[in-house]
Amino acid sequence: MNPRATLPLLLLAGALLAGCATETPSRADAAALPALEQRLADLEARAQRIEDINAIKRLQRAYGYYLDEGRWDDAADLFADDASLEIGFDGVYRGHARIREYFRTLGGGKQGLAPGQLNEQLQLMPVITMLPGGQQARGTWRAVSLSGQLGRDAFWSEGPYENLYVKQNGVWKIAGLHWFQTLFVPYEGGWQKSGDVNGGRFVGDRLKPDSPPSQQYKTWPGAFTPPFHFRGQYPGLLPLNPVAITGKASLQELSRRQASLALRARRLADQDTIENLQRIYGFYIDKGLWSEAAALFTDDAEIEIQGRGVFRGRERILAYLRAVGPEGLQSGRLYDQMQLQPVTNVAADGKTARGRWHLFAQLAQHGQFHEWKTGVYENQYRNESGTWKISRLHLYPTMITPYEAGWGKQSLPASRFEPSLAPDAPSPRASTYDQAFVTPYHYAHPVRGARTAAQATAPKSSLDGPQLAAALADLERQIARTEDRASIENIQTAYGYYLATLLWDELAALFAEDGTIEIALRGIYAGRPAVRRNLNLYGQAGLDDEVLHNHMQYQMVINVMPDGNTAKLRSRALSMMGNFRKSSMWMGGMYENEFVKINGRWLFRKDQQINTYFAPYETGWKDLAQRAPPGITASNPPDRPPSFLFDLYPKNFLAPFHYVNPVTGSAYREGGPPAR
């Protein structure tokens, strides 16, 4: 509870306990009511801030989904009338009409993609900062793009956004979008053998901009540190200023508002729970934990793989998963199924929800094959007796290709992991990119289709004073947990941006004074100065030309502990690393981190990365030789040895989960540190 409101609330509770819980309170009650109104108004503002942050995330993620499918007008309609757009070095385009013209030019004057055209635009790693007044916000995102034309070419591209958002008539829109290109290279040879092939230009001379690029910078193999809006600042949520109140609200009105806010707070918690659920599903199937994954579904659930078939009921879902391969961690099997870019909408009554997700998968059976896979989920969820479960998982595969060929050369109809188990019902028409398939959306356009969301009617409430004070204290805890999760996501994500750009001082400042860092079996470095010393293992501060150090964190499962002052997080790690014309490498892994709240601010207490693989770009995973993680560096030794040892793919290792199965409540016990 906010100390500012504690004394007035105690006075109010004491007065009302003395027998003043009536619609016409005594003078003592009337004197105390403004403090209660202030507390409620402040909580409403805090809930609104989280709702706004969630709306901005849905907006930007919808932008990515529209670009995926060449829905250029839909993308343009996400922008405010006086917005600006700047992509790479194409220049600045101002106003909604010019932005629409830019996107149409980008699409060659046609809506939609051609058969065989791929344009996956993953929108990852948001850091959202609300600006004073609550009507504007800044957002940093990372885009990872897989583009090209089957039979012709394929490209990787990557880079950060620094965006501005505005709320107009209650609807969030993009006010300024600026994408900084880090690299744009052919699939063949990747970032080791090629510098950027487009010079940061996408429409070229086909459409003159309104003004030249606002900033000149180097793209690959040059180095550039983006102007992160959060740099040098605490990236988590800070306390809001008190809201202006009338001081005249009645106890009856405050009781009604509390009931309405309680529903809003519950929907915010529901969204967090559902997104944790889907991410946990991804982490389970990564390691072949089929039984744990199947337990996340309702008894009557369905899995549908578009073009493959429908499997009905939890038992058939488990049978389908087991048909993929043996249950449990298997040496030589890589089955990483990244669950990304959620657009989650909970029904007003809190009984059902829908979610759109992006799949980005890395698949391999050692010595046999390795593949890339992307797709879109359109899922349904159901709340059964207070527990959220998956009721329908519908995957629309977009692209499956052999690693050695790439999506410019070969489109597979299915992964070689896809089992031959007969479905319970067919699923018509394949959704892969050679078909130019458009995945259905469960939600309306965030701007054109925006309307006041249907709200469940709050039950009539006539709480007396002590009950209302207690209800507000409970709401304080609920809303604080949603703020905590938003803060921790921002902090973990800021860590990723600082790690990618070698901003070591800024990164170390995210740690508590006694925080620890443990990466790649290099040992434990304890205390903020030691954390800073550890970072020197990855190069001196600052980016150098011809060095790529892109480290990404996403798919975060965040759990705030009951004490409200500690939290745990599991996150996916993926890195694109290398030296121009010398080396290039993929790194995959997991974080299992801990956070602590000190003086109202969340900081790292423990940062631990457990690597899955280090794979040279030219090799991939099929023929990847066994190797050990980097380990201890004698010239910069740790304070303590590693907390446990692990093996890299193709042997494989299951990083311990900090959480239990969210449906069954059981802890997965297998796959702990291997015996040595």
C-alpha positions in Angstrom: 0.0 0.0 0.0 1.2 3.5 -0.7 2.4 5.1 2.6 0.9 8.4 1.5 -2.6 7.0 1.9 -2.1 4.7 4.9 -3.0 7.2 7.7 -6.1 8.6 6.0 -7.4 5.1 5.3 -6.9 4.1 8.9 -8.7 7.1 10.1 -11.6 6.4 7.7 -11.8 2.7 8.7 -11.8 3.6 12.3 -14.5 6.2 11.9 -16.7 3.9 9.9 -16.2 1.0 12.3 -17.7 3.3 14.9 -21.0 3.0 13.1 -20.9 5.5 10.2 -21.4 3.2 7.2 -24.4 5.0 5.9 -25.2 7.0 2.8 -25.1 10.1 4.8 -21.8 9.9 6.7 -21.0 11.9 9.7 -18.7 14.9 9.6 -15.8 12.7 10.6 -16.6 10.3 7.7 -17.0 13.2 5.2 -13.6 14.5 6.2 -12.0 11.1 5.5 -13.7 10.3 2.2 -11.4 12.4 0.0 -8.4 10.3 1.0 -10.3 7.2 -0.1 -11.3 8.9 -3.3 -7.6 9.9 -3.9 -6.5 6.3 -3.4 -9.1 5.0 -5.8 -8.4 7.6 -8.5 -4.6 6.8 -8.3 -5.3 3.1 -8.7 -7.6 3.8 -11.7 -4.7 5.8 -13.3 -2.3 3.0 -12.7 -4.6 0.4 -14.2 -5.1 2.8 -17.2 -1.4 3.0 -17.7 -1.1 -0.8 -18.0 -4.1 -0.9 -20.3 -2.4 1.7 -22.5 0.9 -0.1 -22.6 -0.9 -3.3 -23.6 -2.8 -1.4 -26.3 0.4 0.0 -27.7 1.9 -3.5 -27.8 -1.1 -4.8 -29.7 -0.9 -1.9 -32.1 2.8 -2.5 -33.0 2.4 -6.2 -33.2 -0.6 -5.8 -35.5 1.7 -3.6 -37.7 4.1 -6.5 -38.0 1.3 -9.0 -38.9 0.0 -6.6 -41.6 3.5 -6.3 -43.1 3.8 -10.1 -43.1 0.9 -10.4 -45.5 1.4 -7.3 -47.6 -1.7 -5.6 -46.2 -0.2 -2.2 -46.9 -3.3 -0.1 -46.4 -4.1 -1.8 -43.1 -0.5 -1.0 -41.9 -0.9 2.7 -43.0 -4.2 3.0 -41.2 -2.4 2.4 -37.9 -0.8 5.9 -38.2 -2.2 9.2 -37.0 -3.1 11.8 -39.6 0.0 13.9 -38.9 2.4 10.9 -38.3 5.8 10.4 -39.8 7.5 7.3 -41.2 11.2 6.6 -41.7 12.5 3.2 -42.9 16.2 2.9 -43.2 17.5 5.6 -45.6 14.4 6.0 -47.7 13.8 9.4 -46.0 11.0 10.8 -44.0 7.3 10.6 -45.2 4.9 12.8 -43.4 1.1 12.6 -43.1 -1.2 9.6 -43.4 -1.7 10.0 -47.2 2.1 9.9 -47.8 2.6 7.0 -45.5 -0.1 5.1 -47.3 1.6 6.0 -50.6 5.0 4.7 -49.3 3.6 1.4 -48.3 1.8 0.9 -51.6 5.1 1.7 -53.4 6.8 -0.8 -51.2 4.3 -3.4 -52.3 4.6 -2.5 -56.0 1.2 -1.0 -56.1 -0.6 -4.2 -55.1 -2.2 -5.3 -51.8 -1.0 -8.7 -50.6 2.0 -10.8 -51.4 2.6 -12.8 -54.5 2.7 -16.6 -54.3 6.2 -17.6 -53.1 6.9 -14.2 -51.6 7.9 -14.2 -47.9 7.9 -11.0 -45.8 8.0 -12.1 -42.1 8.5 -9.0 -39.9 8.8 -10.2 -36.3 8.1 -7.4 -33.8 10.2 -8.3 -30.7 11.6 -6.9 -27.5 9.3 -3.9 -26.6 10.4 -1.3 -24.1 7.4 1.0 -23.7 7.6 4.3 -21.7 4.5 6.4 -21.1 5.1 10.1 -21.3 3.6 12.6 -18.8 -0.1 13.2 -19.4 -0.7 9.6 -20.5 -1.6 10.6 -24.1 1.8 9.8 -25.7 4.4 7.1 -25.3 7.8 6.0 -26.7 8.6 2.5 -27.7 11.7 0.6 -28.7 11.3 -2.6 -30.6 13.5 -5.0 -32.5 12.5 -6.3 -36.0 13.8 -9.5 -37.3 12.8 -10.1 -40.9 12.9 -13.1 -43.2 12.1 -12.0 -46.8 12.5 -13.0 -50.4 10.9 -14.7 -53.3 10.8 -18.5 -53.8 13.0 -19.4 -56.8 14.9 -16.1 -56.7 16.3 -14.8 -53.4 16.2 -14.8 -49.6 17.4 -12.3 -47.0 17.9 -11.7 -43.3 17.3 -8.3 -42.0 17.4 -6.9 -38.5 17.2 -3.6 -36.6 15.6 -1.6 -33.9 12.6 0.8 -34.0 12.4 4.0 -32.0 8.7 5.0 -32.2 6.3 7.6 -30.8 2.7 6.8 -30.1 -0.3 9.1 -29.5 -3.7 8.5 -28.0 -6.5 10.3 -30.0 -10.1 10.0 -28.9 -9.2 7.0 -26.7 -7.5 5.1 -29.6 -3.7 4.6 -29.7 -2.0 5.3 -33.1 1.5 5.4 -34.4 2.7 9.0 -34.4 6.2 8.4 -35.5 7.9 5.2 -36.7 11.7 5.1 -37.3 13.4 1.8 -38.2 17.2 1.8 -38.0 18.6 -0.9 -40.3 21.4 -3.0 -38.7 21.8 -5.4 -41.5 20.1 -6.6 -44.7 22.1 -9.6 -46.1 21.5 -12.6 -48.4 20.6 -15.9 -46.8 23.5 -17.5 -48.6 26.6 -16.7 -46.6 24.7 -14.5 -44.2 26.5 -11.6 -42.4 29.9 -13.2 -42.6 30.2 -13.1 -46.4 28.1 -10.1 -47.3 27.6 -6.5 -46.2 24.2 -4.8 -46.6 23.0 -5.3 -50.2 20.3 -2.5 -50.3 22.1 0.5 -48.8 19.2 0.9 -46.5 16.9 1.7 -49.4 13.6 -0.1 -50.0 11.6 2.1 -52.4 14.7 3.8 -53.8 13.9 6.5 -56.3 10.4 5.3 -56.9 8.9 7.7 -54.4 10.5 10.9 -53.4 10.4 11.5 -49.6 9.2 14.7 -47.9 12.7 15.2 -46.4 16.0 13.3 -46.4 16.9 10.8 -43.7 16.9 12.5 -40.2 20.1 10.7 -39.2 23.0 9.2 -41.1 24.5 6.0 -39.6 26.5 3.0 -40.7 24.8 -0.3 -41.5 26.5 -3.7 -41.7 29.5 -4.2 -41.7 29.5 -0.8 -40.0 28.5 -0.4 -36.4 25.8 1.9 -35.0 24.4 2.4 -31.6 20.7 3.5 -31.9 19.3 6.4 -29.8 17.5 4.3 -27.3 14.9 6.5 -25.6 15.5 4.7 -22.3 19.3 4.9 -22.2 20.7 6.0 -18.9 17.2 5.9 -17.3 15.4 3.4 -15.1 13.4 1.5 -17.8 10.7 0.2 -15.4 7.5 1.9 -14.4 7.8 4.8 -12.0 5.2 6.1 -9.6 2.5 8.4 -11.1 1.7 11.8 -9.8 -1.5 12.0 -7.7 -4.7 12.4 -9.8 -6.8 15.5 -9.3 -10.0 14.7 -7.6 -13.2 16.6 -6.6 -13.1 15.5 -3.0 -16.9 15.2 -3.2 -17.5 11.6 -4.2 -19.9 9.7 -2.0 -19.2 6.3 -0.4 -21.8 4.7 -2.8 -20.0 6.2 -5.9 -16.6 5.0 -4.7 -18.0 1.6 -4.0 -19.3 1.4 -7.6 -16.0 2.6 -9.1 -14.1 0.1 -7.0 -16.2 -2.8 -8.4 -15.6 -1.6 -11.9 -11.8 -1.3 -11.3 -11.7 -4.8 -9.8 -13.0 -6.2 -13.1 -10.4 -4.2 -15.1 -7.6 -5.4 -12.8 -8.8 -9.0 -13.2 -8.7 -8.8 -17.0 -5.1 -7.4 -16.8 -4.1 -10.3 -14.6 -5.9 -12.7 -17.0 -3.9 -11.4 -20.0 -0.6 -11.9 -18.1 -1.7 -15.4 -17.1 -2.6 -16.4 -20.6 0.6 -15.1 -22.1 2.6 -17.0 -19.5 0.5 -20.1 -20.4 1.3 -20.0 -24.1 5.0 -19.3 -23.5 5.2 -22.2 -21.1 3.6 -24.4 -23.8 6.5 -23.4 -26.1 9.2 -24.2 -23.5 7.6 -27.6 -22.8 7.5 -28.7 -26.4 11.0 -27.5 -27.0 12.3 -30.4 -24.9 9.7 -32.9 -25.9 7.8 -32.7 -22.6 4.6 -33.8 -24.3 2.7 -34.8 -21.2 3.4 -31.4 -19.5 2.3 -29.6 -22.7 -0.9 -31.6 -23.2 -1.9 -30.9 -19.6 -2.2 -27.2 -20.5 -5.3 -28.0 -22.6 -9.0 -28.5 -21.7 -10.4 -32.0 -21.9 -12.3 -31.1 -25.1 -9.5 -29.1 -26.7 -8.4 -29.2 -30.3 -5.1 -28.8 -32.1 -5.4 -28.0 -35.8 -2.4 -27.8 -38.1 -3.6 -26.0 -41.2 -3.5 -28.3 -44.2 -2.7 -31.3 -42.0 -5.7 -32.0 -39.8 -7.5 -31.6 -36.5 -6.8 -33.6 -33.4 -9.7 -33.5 -30.8 -9.5 -34.0 -27.1 -6.5 -33.9 -24.7 -5.7 -37.6 -25.2 -5.5 -37.2 -29.0 -3.4 -34.0 -28.6 -1.0 -36.0 -26.4 -1.0 -38.8 -29.0 -0.2 -36.3 -31.8 2.7 -34.8 -29.7 4.1 -38.2 -28.9 4.0 -39.1 -32.6 6.5 -36.4 -33.2 9.1 -38.4 -31.3 10.0 -40.0 -28.0 8.9 -38.1 -24.9 11.4 -36.2 -22.9 14.8 -34.7 -23.7 16.5 -36.5 -26.6 20.1 -36.3 -27.6 20.4 -35.0 -31.1 16.9 -33.5 -31.4 16.5 -29.7 -31.6 12.9 -28.6 -31.5 12.9 -25.0 -30.5 9.4 -23.5 -30.9 9.6 -19.8 -30.1 6.2 -18.2 -29.1 6.3 -14.6 -30.2 4.4 -11.4 -30.8 1.1 -12.0 -28.9 -2.1 -10.1 -29.6 -4.2 -11.2 -26.7 -7.8 -10.3 -26.1 -9.8 -11.4 -23.0 -13.6 -11.5 -23.2 -15.3 -9.0 -21.0 -16.7 -11.8 -18.7 -13.3 -13.3 -18.2 -14.4 -16.8 -19.2 -12.7 -17.0 -22.6 -9.9 -15.3 -24.6 -8.2 -15.4 -28.0 -4.6 -14.9 -28.9 -2.6 -14.5 -32.1 1.1 -15.5 -31.9 4.0 -15.8 -34.2 5.9 -19.1 -34.4 9.6 -19.0 -35.2 11.1 -22.5 -35.0 14.6 -24.1 -35.3 14.3 -27.9 -36.0 17.0 -30.5 -36.4 17.7 -34.2 -36.0 21.4 -34.6 -35.7 23.0 -36.2 -38.7 19.7 -36.3 -40.6 18.2 -32.8 -41.3 17.8 -29.2 -40.1 15.0 -26.8 -40.9 13.6 -23.3 -40.4 9.9 -22.9 -39.8 7.6 -19.9 -39.2 3.8 -19.7 -38.8 0.9 -17.9 -37.1 -1.2 -19.3 -34.3 -4.9 -18.2 -33.8 -5.7 -19.7 -30.4 -8.6 -19.9 -28.0 -8.4 -20.1 -24.2 -10.9 -21.0 -21.5 -11.1 -20.2 -17.8 -12.1 -23.3 -15.9 -12.8 -22.7 -12.2 -10.2 -20.0 -12.1 -7.5 -21.8 -14.2 -6.8 -20.7 -17.7 -6.2 -23.5 -20.3 -5.8 -23.7 -24.0 -9.1 -24.8 -25.6 -8.0 -24.5 -29.3 -4.6 -24.2 -30.8 -4.7 -23.5 -34.6 -1.3 -23.3 -36.3 -1.0 -21.9 -39.8 2.5 -22.8 -41.0 3.9 -20.0 -43.2 7.3 -21.3 -44.2 9.2 -24.6 -43.7 12.6 -24.9 -45.5 15.7 -26.9 -45.2 18.5 -25.0 -43.5 21.0 -25.6 -46.3 18.6 -24.3 -49.0 16.7 -21.4 -47.4 13.3 -20.1 -48.3 14.5 -18.6 -51.5 15.2 -22.1 -52.9 12.8 -24.6 -51.4 9.4 -24.6 -49.6 8.5 -27.8 -47.8 4.9 -28.8 -47.3 5.6 -29.9 -43.7 8.5 -30.4 -41.4 10.2 -33.8 -41.4 9.2 -34.0 -37.7 5.5 -33.8 -38.7 4.0 -37.2 -37.7 2.0 -39.5 -39.9 -0.7 -40.0 -37.3 -4.2 -39.8 -38.9 -6.2 -36.7 -37.8 -9.7 -36.8 -36.5 -10.8 -34.3 -39.2 -9.2 -32.8 -42.2 -7.9 -29.2 -42.4 -8.4 -27.8 -45.9 -5.9 -25.8 -47.9 -2.3 -25.4 -47.0 -1.1 -22.1 -45.5 2.5 -22.0 -46.6 3.9 -19.0 -48.4 4.0 -20.6 -51.9 0.1 -20.4 -51.6 -0.1 -16.7 -50.7 -2.4 -17.6 -47.8 -3.8 -14.9 -45.5 -4.3 -16.1 -41.9 -7.7 -15.0 -40.4 -7.6 -12.5 -37.6 -9.7 -12.8 -34.5 -9.6 -9.1 -33.8 -10.7 -5.9 -35.7 -8.2 -3.4 -37.1 -6.8 -1.6 -34.0 -7.6 1.9 -35.4 -10.3 1.6 -38.0 -12.2 -1.0 -36.0 -11.5 0.6 -32.7 -14.5 1.0 -30.4 -15.0 1.0 -26.7 -14.4 -2.6 -25.7 -17.3 -4.4 -24.3 -17.1 -4.3 -20.5 -18.7 -6.8 -18.1 -21.2 -5.1 -15.9 -19.7 -4.7 -12.5 -21.9 -6.2 -9.8 -23.8 -3.7 -7.7 -21.7 -2.8 -4.7 -22.6 -1.3 -1.4 -19.5 -1.9 0.6 -19.2 -0.2 3.9 -16.2 1.8 4.8 -14.0 -0.9 6.2 -14.9 -3.3 3.4 -14.0 -0.6 0.8 -10.7 0.1 2.4 -9.9 -3.6 2.5 -11.0 -4.0 -1.2 -8.7 -1.1 -2.2 -5.8 -2.7 -0.4 -6.4 -5.9 -2.4 -6.6 -3.9 -5.6 -3.4 -2.3 -4.8 -1.7 -5.7 -4.6 -3.3 -6.8 -7.9 -2.4 -3.8 -9.9 1.1 -3.7 -8.4 1.7 -7.2 -9.8 0.7 -6.2 -13.3 3.0 -3.1 -13.0 5.8 -5.4 -11.6 5.6 -7.7 -14.6 5.6 -4.8 -17.1 8.6 -3.3 -15.3 10.5 -6.6 -15.3 9.9 -7.1 -19.0 11.2 -3.6 -19.7 14.3 -4.3 -17.6 15.1 -7.7 -19.2 14.6 -6.2 -22.6 16.7 -3.1 -22.0 19.4 -5.6 -20.8 19.2 -7.2 -24.3 19.6 -3.9 -26.1 22.6 -2.9 -23.9 24.1 -6.3 -24.4 23.8 -6.1 -28.2 25.4 -2.7 -28.3 28.1 -3.3 -25.6 26.8 -0.5 -23.4 28.4 -2.1 -20.3 28.0 0.7 -17.8 24.3 1.0 -18.6 23.8 -2.7 -18.4 25.6 -3.1 -15.0 23.4 -0.3 -13.6 20.4 -2.7 -14.0 21.8 -4.9 -11.2 21.4 -4.7 -7.5 24.6 -3.9 -5.6 24.8 -7.6 -4.6 23.5 -8.9 -7.9 25.2 -11.8 -9.8 25.8 -12.7 -13.4 26.5 -16.2 -14.7 26.8 -16.8 -18.5 28.0 -19.7 -20.6 29.7 -21.6 -17.6 32.1 -18.7 -17.1 31.3 -18.8 -13.4 29.5 -16.5 -11.0 30.5 -12.9 -10.7 29.0 -11.4 -7.5 28.3 -7.7 -6.9 27.8 -4.9 -9.4 31.5 -4.2 -9.8 32.1 -7.8 -10.6 29.1 -7.8 -13.0 30.8 -4.9 -14.8 34.1 -6.8 -14.9 32.4 -9.9 -16.3 31.1 -7.9 -19.3 34.7 -7.2 -20.4 34.8 -10.9 -21.4 32.7 -10.0 -24.4 34.7 -7.0 -25.6 35.5 -3.6 -24.4 32.5 -1.1 -24.2 31.2 0.2 -27.5 30.5 -1.3 -30.9 33.3 -1.7 -33.5 32.8 -2.0 -37.2 32.7 -5.5 -38.7 31.5 -7.0 -35.3 27.9 -8.2 -34.9 26.8 -8.9 -31.3 23.1 -9.0 -31.5 21.6 -10.6 -28.4 17.8 -10.9 -28.2 15.5 -11.8 -25.3 11.8 -12.7 -25.6 9.1 -15.3 -24.7 9.3 -14.2 -21.1 7.5 -16.1 -18.4 7.4 -13.7 -15.4 6.3 -14.7 -11.9 6.2 -12.2 -9.1 6.6 -13.9 -5.7 3.9 -13.5 -3.0 6.1 -11.1 -1.1 5.8 -8.6 -3.9 9.5 -7.8 -3.7 11.1 -10.7 -5.6 10.4 -12.2 -8.9 11.6 -14.9 -11.3 11.8 -15.0 -15.1 12.4 -17.5 -17.8 13.3 -16.0 -21.2 14.5 -17.2 -24.6 17.9 -16.1 -25.8 18.9 -15.9 -29.4 22.0 -14.2 -30.8 23.3 -13.4 -34.2 27.1 -12.9 -33.8 30.2 -12.7 -35.9 33.0 -10.8 -37.5 32.7 -9.7 -41.1 34.5 -12.0 -43.5 35.8 -14.1 -40.6 33.0 -15.9 -38.7 29.3 -15.9 -38.1 27.3 -17.9 -35.5 23.9 -18.5 -34.0 23.6 -18.8 -30.2 20.5 -20.2 -28.6 19.6 -20.6 -24.9 17.5 -19.7 -21.9 17.7 -17.3 -19.1 16.5 -18.2 -15.6 16.8 -14.9 -13.8 15.8 -13.4 -10.4 14.8 -9.8 -9.6 14.5 -7.8 -6.4 12.6 -4.6 -5.7 14.7 -2.0 -3.9 13.2 1.3 -3.0 10.3 0.7 -5.5 12.6 -0.2 -8.4 13.2 -3.7 -9.9 16.8 -4.8 -10.4 18.6 -8.0 -11.4 19.5 -10.1 -8.4 20.6 -13.0 -10.6 21.2 -13.2 -14.3 21.9 -16.7 -15.5 22.1 -17.8 -19.1 22.1 -21.6 -20.0 23.2 -22.1 -23.6 21.5 -24.6 -25.9 24.0 -24.3 -28.8 26.7 -22.4 -30.5 26.3 -23.1 -34.2 28.4 -21.6 -37.0 26.2 -20.1 -39.7 27.6 -22.3 -42.5 27.2 -25.5 -40.4 23.8 -25.1 -38.8 22.6 -27.9 -36.5 22.5 -31.1 -38.6 26.3 -31.8 -38.5 27.1 -29.6 -35.5 30.1 -31.0 -33.6 29.9 -31.5 -29.9 31.6 -28.7 -27.9 31.7 -27.3 -24.4 30.4 -23.8 -23.5 33.2 -21.1 -23.2 33.8 -21.8 -19.5 36.1 -19.9 -17.1 38.5 -17.3 -18.4 41.8 -17.4 -16.3 42.6 -13.8 -17.0 39.2 -12.6 -15.7 38.2 -15.3 -13.2 34.8 -15.5 -11.5 34.1 -15.1 -7.8 32.6 -18.6 -7.6 32.4 -21.6 -9.9 29.3 -22.2 -12.0 26.2 -23.1 -10.0 25.8 -26.2 -12.1 27.2 -27.7 -15.4 25.3 -28.3 -18.6 25.8 -29.8 -22.0 25.3 -28.2 -25.4 23.4 -29.6 -28.4 23.6 -32.2 -29.8 23.8 -33.7 -26.3 21.1 -31.3 -25.0 20.2 -30.1 -21.5 17.0 -29.0 -19.8 17.4 -25.8 -17.9 15.4 -26.2 -14.6 12.0 -24.4 -14.5 11.4 -21.9 -11.8 7.7 -22.5 -12.1 5.3 -25.4 -11.8 2.9 -26.5 -14.5 0.3 -23.7 -14.4 -2.6 -26.2 -14.8 -1.6 -29.2 -12.8 0.6 -27.4 -10.2 3.2 -30.2 -10.6 6.9 -29.5 -10.8 8.9 -31.2 -13.6 11.6 -33.1 -11.8 13.7 -34.7 -14.6 16.5 -33.0 -16.5 18.3 -31.4 -13.6 22.0 -30.9 -13.7 23.7 -34.0 -15.1 25.8 -36.1 -12.8 29.5 -35.6 -13.1 
